[in-house]
Amino acid sequence: MASHVVHIRNSAHWKSELEKAGRYKVAVGYFSAAWCGPCKQIAPIVDKMSVQYRNKAVFLKVDTDKCKDLAMQFAVKAIPTFMILHQGQRKEEMQGADPRKLDDMVSRHVAKYAAFASGGYSLVGGSGSNNGNTGSDGSTGAAAAGAATAAPRRRNPWADPNFVPPGMRKKKQEQAQQQQQQQQQQQKRKAPSQNSPWSDPSFKPSAKRPSPNPQQASAASSSSGAGTASAKANDSRLKVNDGMLSQLLSMGFPKVRAEKALILTKNKSAQVALDWLLAHSEDADIDEPLQVVAPNASAAVKNTAAPMDTTPDNDDGAATQPPKNSDEPTLQDDMAEMDDDLKNIVDRVKQEKARKKKNNNNSNKQAEEAAPAEPKKSLAELSPEERKKRIEELRQQARAKREAEKIAMAKNREKTRKETARAALDMKRRREEEQAKAAIRAKKKAEAEKRRHKNQLRARIRAEKEARIRERQREKERLAKLKEMQQKQ
């Protein structure tokens, strides 16, 4: 009987056969020896099974006397030993020459791992083994025709260029529905409202609305400017103490800065205004004057222009208001939101300034407490040269304070960075030490396991050799007794 059992020569041959088996075949490892009696008894059954499962399994016969390294690798304890492997991994093992158990084990794993290992069928034609095999006498063609009538050839849907899989068809339908809904929404947005004059096909827009009279515009602008000036003059919050202003001007401060300091400090004193100037000398808007908006300026501008929410006149000459959608935000809502945001920003700026002022006051108080109590002259009592010198000293102190704060912040950032880097290095070093210790432990464990397997295998081989020697001795004794009996007879 033909056999498809592969006789393994060495470890490399074993690995190559496992790679050939691949994913869709099961490898059956058959560990035996030439002197093993049960191995010889079950050998014909293994040959028959190799032919039966030739498309789904490969049988690899290993002689333990020739391939001792494989026997040690798989810790073979007895022979014959049958082992099921799939993709190089051991799945099940059986010891002994039991044909029924062997057939059951192979059939189970073949059904589990090698269900798709057959030749298969072509989607275009019939079976792959019968395509194009027609004999000269036509007998094979007749058999193929009979098979075709018994089992009609299946139609290949992929041969049709217009074929669409069911899942893709559903997806395309959903995409088409979404596109149609988007187009409808766009058409609704573009379509004019029924209340609008543009919806009437007979509507004719009138001529362009004339621009306002230049004289009226100039009058409105002049009135708005006058209103602003009058508002600034009448506003009590913008009044400045002339004496304090002259003192600040004599100290060398610009007029814009001096006025702004007095207005924002509410004319409390020249010293308070001086402190404010020193604290805000680095602000970007320190040289910009305060802006005042007159309450009637916006009304004057509104009267000179047409409203923004009108459409062209109809035939009657009356401006038509466009339809308002209650769901869409109006201009008033946007303005209200902008006002709220601006108010929040102003509040935050005020809070920040108050916090800075409080910190400055606290630092000034601490400096005053630390310094010896000496009577200080006010700026008004000092001469111009002394006053300039005092102001320059105050500026240098403020500048030095800001530089000290910057240096302290930089030192704190550098300290934090170094601590973080040091902690990261410590963690990395500990992790590397743990990995090295784990690798050493794993290596020692593997070496101990390998030595144990070697010792077990050597002990089994020694015991088997001794058993064979005893068996041969008993056989010799039996033959000698038979010879003596024959001689006596």
Disulfide bonds with the S-S distance in Angstrom:
none
